[in-house]
Amino acid sequence: MPAITLTTLQSLKQKGEKITMLTCYDATFAHACNEAGVEVLLVGDSLGMVLQGHDSTLPVTTAEMAYHVAAVKRGNADALILADLPFMAYATIEQTMTNSALLMQAGAHMVKVEGAIVARGLDPSAGRTWHPGVRAHGADTAIGQHPRRL
């Protein structure tokens, strides 16, 4: 499978083809997802509950997200890696840019920001570059505004 890019995803959508995305936290699962042809690997802040045993996503840090993004990158060959910015990693525009850059340096191709950032004047439309070199995906503001709990 050739490397998946935003252009690839746009083409699949235009053709009416389904796009697969799975949550992934490590190299082993990233490799298995590649073998299965998954187009997008989401490194989600849900790792706080799934892997770390927290009762919400609130305690997850950008450093922890970067660690898991790097692990997924090592097991990934072709999928696009989408990483969540964790809670309070986007409290200011400066923090948003710094933390997005950290996740991209770790291996994310795109970062996902949720709800509240739009209220601060940023429009993270899918695929739009809102800072040089940083690709943003805006999550539906009706979903994910609040940290998830089990």
Phi, psi and chi 1 to 4 in degrees:
 res  aa     phi    psi   chi1   chi2   chi3   chi4
   1 MET       -  131.2  169.3  170.0   82.0      -
   2 PRO   -70.7  160.4   22.2  -28.9      -      -
   3 ALA   -57.8  135.4      -      -      -      -
   4 ILE   -85.8  130.3  -58.4  -62.9      -      -
   5 THR  -124.6  175.1   64.7      -      -      -
   6 LEU   -60.7  -35.6  -69.8  176.0      -      -
   7 THR   -63.6  -40.9  -56.9      -      -      -
   8 THR   -60.2  -46.8  -52.3      -      -      -
   9 LEU   -63.4  -40.8  -63.6  178.2      -      -
  10 GLN   -63.0  -41.5 -174.6  175.8   28.9      -
  11 SER   -63.8  -43.9  175.5      -      -      -
  12 LEU   -60.3  -43.7  -69.3  171.2      -      -
  13 LYS   -62.1  -45.2 -179.5 -179.1  178.4 -177.8
  14 GLN   -62.3  -31.9  -72.2  172.8  -15.9      -
  15 LYS   -82.5   -6.4  -66.7  176.6 -172.0  173.6
  16 GLY    78.5   15.6      -      -      -      -
  17 GLU   -83.4  150.3  -65.3 -176.1   29.4      -
  18 LYS   -76.2  145.8  -66.8 -176.2  178.7 -179.0
  19 ILE  -116.0  129.5  -62.0  169.5      -      -
  20 THR   -97.9  138.6   54.1      -      -      -
  21 MET  -139.3  129.5  179.7 -176.7  -30.3      -
  22 LEU  -128.0  147.8  -74.3  175.8      -      -
  23 THR   -75.7  136.4  -56.7      -      -      -
  24 CYS  -144.4  136.5 -173.3      -      -      -
  25 TYR  -122.6   -7.2  -53.1  116.9      -      -
  26 ASP  -149.2  170.6   61.0   41.0      -      -
  27 ALA   -65.9  -39.6      -      -      -      -
  28 THR   -62.6  -46.8  -58.1      -      -      -
  29 PHE   -70.2  -34.7 -164.0   62.9      -      -
  30 ALA   -60.3  -43.3      -      -      -      -
  31 HIS   -62.3  -44.7  179.5   74.8      -      -
  32 ALA   -62.7  -40.3      -      -      -      -
  33 CYS   -63.7  -40.1  -71.8      -      -      -
  34 ASN   -61.3  -45.1  -84.2 -177.2      -      -
  35 GLU   -60.6  -31.5  -67.7  -65.9  -47.8      -
  36 ALA   -86.3   -6.5      -      -      -      -
  37 GLY    84.8   21.2      -      -      -      -
  38 VAL   -67.0  130.4  174.0      -      -      -
  39 GLU   -80.8  -36.8  -74.5   93.9    6.0      -
  40 VAL  -128.2  130.7 -178.4      -      -      -
  41 LEU  -108.5  119.6  -57.7  177.2      -      -
  42 LEU   -97.6  118.7  169.6   64.6      -      -
  43 VAL   -93.0  100.2 -177.8      -      -      -
  44 GLY   -96.2  152.1      -      -      -      -
  45 ASP   -69.1   -5.5   58.9   -0.3      -      -
  46 SER   -61.1  -12.8   55.6      -      -      -
  47 LEU   -58.0  -24.9   66.0   87.3      -      -
  48 GLY   -60.3  -36.1      -      -      -      -
  49 MET   -89.8  -44.3  -63.2  179.3  -57.8      -
  50 VAL   -70.1  -44.2  175.9      -      -      -
  51 LEU  -102.7  -34.4  -62.6  178.5      -      -
  52 GLN   -97.5  -11.3  -62.3  173.1  -20.9      -
  53 GLY    81.3   12.9      -      -      -      -
  54 HIS   -74.1  162.2  -64.1  -65.2      -      -
  55 ASP   -92.9    1.3   62.8   -2.9      -      -
  56 SER  -156.1 -179.3   77.8      -      -      -
  57 THR   -89.9   -4.7   58.8      -      -      -
  58 LEU   -55.3  -42.0  -69.5  175.3      -      -
  59 PRO   -73.7   -9.6  -16.5   29.4      -      -
  60 VAL   -67.7  133.7  177.8      -      -      -
  61 THR  -105.8  165.0   66.6      -      -      -
  62 THR   -63.6  -38.1  -58.1      -      -      -
  63 ALA   -61.6  -41.1      -      -      -      -
  64 GLU   -66.0  -40.9  -68.4  166.7  -21.8      -
  65 MET   -62.0  -43.8  -69.7  -62.8  -61.7      -
  66 ALA   -61.7  -39.5      -      -      -      -
  67 TYR   -58.2  -46.5  170.5   86.4      -      -
  68 HIS   -73.9  -34.4  -73.6  -81.8      -      -
  69 VAL   -60.3  -44.6  167.4      -      -      -
  70 ALA   -62.5  -39.3      -      -      -      -
  71 ALA   -64.4  -44.7      -      -      -      -
  72 VAL   -62.5  -42.1  168.4      -      -      -
  73 LYS   -58.3  -41.1  178.4 -178.6  172.9   31.4
  74 ARG   -64.5  -29.3  -72.8 -170.6  -65.6  -87.6
  75 GLY   -94.5   -5.8      -      -      -      -
  76 ASN   -94.2  140.7 -179.0   48.0      -      -
  77 ALA  -112.7  -44.1      -      -      -      -
  78 ASP  -128.5  -22.4  -57.7  -44.3      -      -
  79 ALA   -72.8  153.4      -      -      -      -
  80 LEU   -78.6  133.1 -175.2  135.1      -      -
  81 ILE  -101.6  120.6  -60.2  172.5      -      -
  82 LEU  -111.8  126.6  171.8   61.9      -      -
  83 ALA  -119.3  137.3      -      -      -      -
  84 ASP   -72.7  140.1  -83.9  -13.7      -      -
  85 LEU   -85.5  123.8  -87.5  178.5      -      -
  86 PRO   -73.2  170.0   25.8  -32.0      -      -
  87 PHE   -48.9  132.0 -179.7   68.9      -      -
  88 MET    67.3    9.7  -66.1  -55.2  -68.1      -
  89 ALA   -82.5   -3.4      -      -      -      -
  90 TYR  -134.0   38.4   46.0   89.1      -      -
  91 ALA   -68.9  -29.6      -      -      -      -
  92 THR  -131.7  164.2   67.0      -      -      -
  93 ILE   -61.9  -40.6  -67.9  171.1      -      -
  94 GLU   -62.1  -44.8  -67.9   76.7   18.6      -
  95 GLN   -62.1  -40.8  -83.4 -175.4  -45.0      -
  96 THR   -59.3  -46.8  -55.4      -      -      -
  97 MET   -67.0  -45.3  -65.4  -55.9  118.3      -
  98 THR   -61.7  -48.0  -61.9      -      -      -
  99 ASN   -70.4  -34.6  -70.3  -38.3      -      -
 100 SER   -63.6  -42.6  -65.9      -      -      -
 101 ALA   -62.3  -40.0      -      -      -      -
 102 LEU   -61.2  -42.8  -70.9  171.5      -      -
 103 LEU   -69.1  -36.3  -65.4 -179.4      -      -
 104 MET   -71.5  -36.1  -66.8 -179.7   75.1      -
 105 GLN   -63.7  -31.0  -72.3  168.7  -15.2      -
 106 ALA   -76.0  -17.9      -      -      -      -
 107 GLY   134.6   -3.2      -      -      -      -
 108 ALA   -70.2  141.2      -      -      -      -
 109 HIS   -89.5  -23.0  -61.1  107.7      -      -
 110 MET  -154.3  151.2 -173.1  164.6   48.9      -
 111 VAL  -114.7  152.2  -65.3      -      -      -
 112 LYS  -113.8  125.2  179.8  167.4   71.2   81.3
 113 VAL  -114.6  152.2  -66.6      -      -      -
 114 GLU  -118.7  151.8  -63.6  179.3   -8.8      -
 115 GLY    20.3  -71.0      -      -      -      -
 116 ALA   -61.7  -24.3      -      -      -      -
 117 ILE   -66.2  -30.5 -165.1  129.6      -      -
 118 VAL   -64.2  -36.1  174.8      -      -      -
 119 ALA   -64.6  -21.6      -      -      -      -
 120 ARG   -91.5   12.9  -73.7 -168.6  -70.7  -75.7
 121 GLY    94.0    3.6      -      -      -      -
 122 LEU   -96.4  144.7  -63.7  177.9      -      -
 123 ASP  -121.2   84.3 -179.9   12.0      -      -
 124 PRO   -80.2   63.0   29.6  -32.6      -      -
 125 SER   -62.9  144.3  -58.8      -      -      -
 126 ALA   -53.7  125.1      -      -      -      -
 127 GLY    81.6   -3.3      -      -      -      -
 128 ARG   -87.0  134.0  179.3  174.5  171.7 -170.9
 129 THR   -83.9  115.0  -59.6      -      -      -
 130 TRP  -108.9    5.9   43.9  -71.2      -      -
 131 HIS  -159.6  144.4 -174.7  -86.2      -      -
 132 PRO   -50.5  119.1  -27.4   35.5      -      -
 133 GLY    85.5   -5.5      -      -      -      -
 134 VAL  -107.3  118.4  176.8      -      -      -
 135 ARG   -93.7  134.1  -64.7  -61.2 -114.2  175.5
 136 ALA  -119.9  145.4      -      -      -      -
 137 HIS  -122.8  118.2  168.8   75.0      -      -
 138 GLY   -87.8  119.8      -      -      -      -
 139 ALA   -73.4  152.1      -      -      -      -
 140 ASP   -54.0  125.1 -175.7  -24.7      -      -
 141 THR   -67.8  -14.5   57.3      -      -      -
 142 ALA   -84.6  -13.2      -      -      -      -
 143 ILE  -119.8  131.3  -61.1  172.8      -      -
 144 GLY    85.1   12.6      -      -      -      -
 145 GLN   -68.5  -30.1  -77.5 -174.3  -41.8      -
 146 HIS  -112.4  143.4  -56.2  -72.2      -      -
 147 PRO   -56.5  138.1  -23.7   33.4      -      -
 148 ARG   -76.2  147.5  -70.8  163.0  -68.3  -74.0
 149 ARG  -128.4  149.4  -65.4 -172.8 -177.4  -83.3
 150 LEU   -78.5      -  -69.6  175.4      -      -
